[in-house]
Amino acid sequence: MKRFERLELIRRLDPVADAVEIYRLSVALEFPWDYARALELALYRTYAVPAIGRLLARTAELTERTQKRYDDTVLLLDAVVEHGFAAEQGRTAIRRINQMHRSYDISDDDMRYVLSTFVVMPRRWIDAYGWRRLSRHEIVAATEYYRTLGRHMGIPGIPATYEEFEELLDAYEQANFAWDEQSRRVSDATLDLMASWYPSPLAPLLRTGTLALLDEPLLRAFRYEPPGPATSALVRRAVRARGRLVRLLPPRRTPHFARQNREVKGYPNGYRPADLGTRPVPGAGGCPVRHLDTSAADAVE
């Protein structure tokens, strides 16, 4: 297979009817590393909304059990990517997500915002750092994929197009990003987790490198001292150089799913989607998404 042959395959598919297939090709074969980093950033930036950051701090899932929370989130979302919405594994994963989310009272606006980060941030990351830019087919398919996931999660008022998701994200962050001490604790715990994946002497360097990839509104909301311009430029050039190197390599022939990522460490003996996540009592631990009624949360079409 030649480097751009799979892109030609994607362009022959229907971006709406074949959205799951296109998204899987893009995530698991074309950009597995980039999607992993982009979705990490997507979830991370939601902490800068104080209502979300404070709730995550109260549950302690991301401050005391950070690796487990990371693993469970990645694996539940990954099950849907790998198996689809209709397969038993995908249905079980969505059911687990909904069971956790139902315990917490978060606005519909926050739900739509979190969903928008999954749509918008991968496109922005890959266009900046990937070995090629996303095609329009991939953008439309990813949008449709997350619209479908949002419907399964009972989220109302889901945007119809990528452009509407992008407008929602930018406006929501401008209106809601703000300093909050508890949000900062969640952010610090997440940065510490990312550094823990590598030898400990590298931790300060990795933290600086991560901050160099964050945009100014996010740094300001968490009150992080921005790395110097030279450091930021160096880090971003290095990530772009990785993309250029990947472009020269033979295309991936076997899919790489998020469950295979070295950052997922908590289940060396395997796992079942039904066993992932928390079993929260309302108000005592879980995820920051409200579902308006039980039937909507449990419905998996």
C-alpha positions in Angstrom: 0.0 0.0 0.0 1.3 3.5 -0.9 1.3 6.3 1.6 -1.9 8.1 0.2 -3.7 5.0 -0.9 -5.9 4.7 2.2 -6.9 8.4 1.9 -8.2 7.6 -1.6 -10.2 4.7 -0.1 -11.6 7.1 2.5 -12.6 9.5 -0.3 -14.6 6.8 -2.0 -16.7 6.2 1.0 -19.8 8.2 2.1 -18.7 10.5 5.0 -22.1 10.2 6.7 -23.3 6.7 5.9 -19.8 5.3 6.4 -18.8 7.6 9.2 -17.8 4.8 11.7 -15.6 3.1 9.1 -13.9 6.3 8.0 -13.4 7.4 11.6 -11.9 4.0 12.5 -9.5 4.1 9.5 -8.4 7.6 10.4 -8.0 6.9 14.2 -6.5 3.4 14.1 -4.5 3.4 10.8 -3.8 7.0 9.6 -3.2 8.9 12.9 -3.2 6.7 16.0 -0.6 8.7 17.9 -2.0 12.0 16.9 -5.6 11.1 17.9 -4.3 9.8 21.3 -2.6 13.1 22.0 -5.4 15.3 20.6 -8.1 13.5 22.6 -6.0 13.8 25.8 -5.8 17.5 25.1 -9.5 17.7 24.4 -10.4 16.2 27.8 -7.7 18.2 29.6 -8.9 21.6 28.4 -12.4 20.9 29.8 -10.9 21.3 33.3 -10.5 25.0 32.6 -14.2 25.4 32.9 -14.6 25.7 36.7 -17.9 23.9 36.9 -16.3 20.8 35.3 -12.9 21.2 37.1 -14.5 21.5 40.5 -16.7 18.5 40.1 -13.8 16.4 38.9 -11.8 17.5 41.9 -14.6 16.6 44.3 -14.9 13.1 42.9 -11.1 12.7 43.4 -11.0 10.4 40.4 -8.5 12.6 38.6 -6.5 13.6 41.7 -6.2 10.4 43.6 -6.8 7.7 41.0 -5.5 9.5 38.0 -4.1 6.5 36.0 -7.2 4.5 36.5 -9.5 7.3 35.5 -7.3 7.8 32.4 -7.3 4.1 31.5 -11.0 3.7 32.0 -11.9 6.8 29.9 -9.6 5.7 27.1 -10.8 2.1 27.0 -14.5 2.9 27.1 -14.2 5.3 24.2 -11.9 3.0 22.4 -14.4 0.1 22.6 -16.9 2.1 20.6 -14.2 3.1 18.0 -13.0 -0.5 17.6 -16.4 -2.3 17.6 -18.9 0.3 16.6 -22.2 1.5 18.1 -24.2 -1.7 17.3 -21.8 -4.3 18.6 -22.2 -5.7 22.1 -18.8 -4.2 23.2 -19.7 -0.8 22.0 -23.2 -0.9 23.5 -21.7 -2.0 26.8 -19.2 0.8 26.8 -21.8 3.4 26.2 -24.0 1.9 28.8 -21.2 2.2 31.4 -20.5 5.8 30.4 -24.1 6.7 30.8 -24.5 4.9 34.2 -21.6 7.0 35.5 -22.7 10.2 34.0 -26.3 10.0 35.2 -25.2 10.6 38.8 -24.2 14.3 38.3 -25.9 17.5 37.6 -24.1 19.4 34.8 -25.7 21.8 32.4 -26.6 20.8 28.9 -24.2 23.5 27.7 -21.3 21.8 29.5 -22.3 18.4 27.9 -22.3 19.9 24.4 -19.0 21.7 25.1 -17.2 18.5 26.2 -18.5 16.7 23.0 -17.3 19.6 20.9 -13.7 19.2 22.2 -13.7 15.6 20.8 -14.8 17.0 17.4 -12.6 20.1 17.1 -9.3 19.4 18.9 -8.2 16.4 16.8 -8.7 18.4 13.6 -6.7 21.3 15.0 -3.9 19.0 16.3 -3.6 16.9 13.1 -3.7 20.0 10.8 -0.8 21.5 12.9 1.3 18.4 13.7 0.1 15.4 11.6 1.8 13.9 8.6 -1.0 15.3 6.5 -4.1 17.4 7.1 -7.4 15.8 7.6 -9.5 15.5 4.5 -13.0 16.9 4.3 -14.4 13.4 4.3 -12.6 12.7 7.6 -13.8 15.9 9.2 -17.4 15.2 8.2 -17.2 11.6 9.3 -15.7 12.4 12.7 -18.4 15.0 13.2 -21.1 12.5 12.4 -19.4 9.9 14.6 -19.5 12.2 17.7 -23.0 13.4 16.8 -24.0 9.7 17.0 -22.2 9.2 20.3 -23.8 12.3 21.7 -27.3 11.0 20.8 -26.5 7.7 22.5 -25.5 9.7 25.6 -28.7 11.6 25.6 -27.1 15.0 24.9 -29.7 17.5 23.6 -29.1 20.2 21.0 -26.1 18.6 19.3 -24.6 20.8 16.6 -25.1 19.6 13.0 -21.8 20.4 11.4 -18.1 20.7 12.2 -18.3 24.4 11.8 -21.1 24.7 14.4 -19.1 22.5 16.8 -16.0 24.8 16.3 -18.1 27.9 16.9 -19.6 26.4 20.0 -16.2 25.5 21.4 -14.6 28.8 20.8 -17.5 30.8 22.2 -17.9 28.6 25.2 -14.2 28.8 26.2 -14.2 32.5 25.8 -17.2 32.8 28.1 -16.3 30.1 30.6 -12.5 29.6 31.0 -11.5 31.0 34.3 -9.1 30.4 37.2 -10.3 27.9 39.9 -8.0 26.4 42.5 -9.7 23.0 42.3 -9.5 22.9 38.6 -5.8 23.7 38.9 -5.4 20.6 41.2 -6.9 18.4 38.5 -4.7 19.9 35.9 -1.6 19.4 38.0 -2.5 15.8 38.7 -3.0 15.2 35.0 0.4 16.8 34.1 2.0 14.6 36.8 0.4 11.5 35.3 1.7 12.3 31.8 5.2 12.8 33.2 5.0 9.5 35.1 4.9 7.6 31.8 8.6 8.4 31.3 11.8 8.2 33.4 11.5 10.5 36.4 14.5 12.6 35.6 12.7 13.8 32.5 9.6 15.0 34.4 10.5 18.7 34.5 11.4 18.7 30.8 8.2 16.9 29.9 6.0 19.3 31.9 7.6 22.3 30.2 7.2 20.6 26.8 3.5 19.9 27.5 2.9 23.5 28.6 4.6 24.7 25.4 1.9 22.9 23.4 -1.0 24.6 25.3 -2.7 27.8 23.9 -2.6 31.1 25.8 -6.2 31.0 27.1 -5.7 27.6 28.6 -2.4 28.6 30.3 -4.1 31.8 31.6 -7.0 29.9 33.0 -4.7 27.6 35.0 -2.3 30.4 35.8 0.7 28.6 34.4 3.8 30.6 33.6 4.1 30.2 29.8 7.4 28.7 28.6 9.6 31.2 26.8 9.0 31.8 23.1 12.2 29.9 22.1 11.1 26.9 24.1 7.6 26.9 22.7 8.9 27.2 19.1 11.4 24.4 19.7 8.8 22.0 21.1 6.3 22.7 18.4 8.9 22.3 15.6 9.9 19.0 17.1 6.3 17.7 17.0 5.9 18.9 13.5 9.2 17.2 12.6 7.7 13.9 13.9 4.8 14.3 11.5 7.1 14.9 8.5 9.1 11.8 9.5 5.9 9.7 9.6 5.0 10.9 6.2 8.2 9.3 4.8 7.5 5.9 6.5 5.5 3.1 5.0 1.8 3.3 5.9 0.5 1.3 8.8 -0.9 -2.0 7.7 -2.5 -3.2 11.0 -4.8 -1.0 13.1 -3.5 0.4 16.4 -6.3 1.0 18.9 -6.0 3.1 22.1 -6.1 -0.1 24.2 -2.6 -0.8 22.8 -1.1 2.5 23.9 1.8 2.2 26.3 0.1 4.9 28.4 -2.7 2.5 29.4 -1.2 0.7 32.3 -3.9 -0.5 34.7 -5.1 -3.8 33.1 -2.1 -6.0 32.3 -4.3 -9.1 32.5 -7.1 -7.7 30.3 -10.5 -6.1 31.1 -14.1 -6.2 30.2 -15.9 -2.9 29.2 -18.7 -3.8 31.7 -16.1 -3.7 34.6 -14.5 -0.3 33.7 -15.2 2.9 35.4 -16.9 3.7 38.8 -20.2 2.7 40.3 -21.0 6.1 41.8 -23.7 6.9 44.3 -25.2 10.3 43.1 -23.1 13.1 44.5 -20.3 10.8 45.8 -18.0 10.1 42.8 -18.1 9.8 39.0 -18.2 12.0 35.8 -19.4 15.5 35.1 -22.3 14.9 32.7 -26.0 15.1 33.5 -28.6 13.0 31.8 -32.1 14.4 31.8 -33.8 11.0 32.3 -32.9 7.4 32.7 -34.4 6.2 29.4 -32.3 8.7 27.4 -29.2 7.7 29.2 -29.7 3.9 28.7 -30.8 4.1 25.0 -28.2 2.6 22.7 -29.6 2.4 19.2 
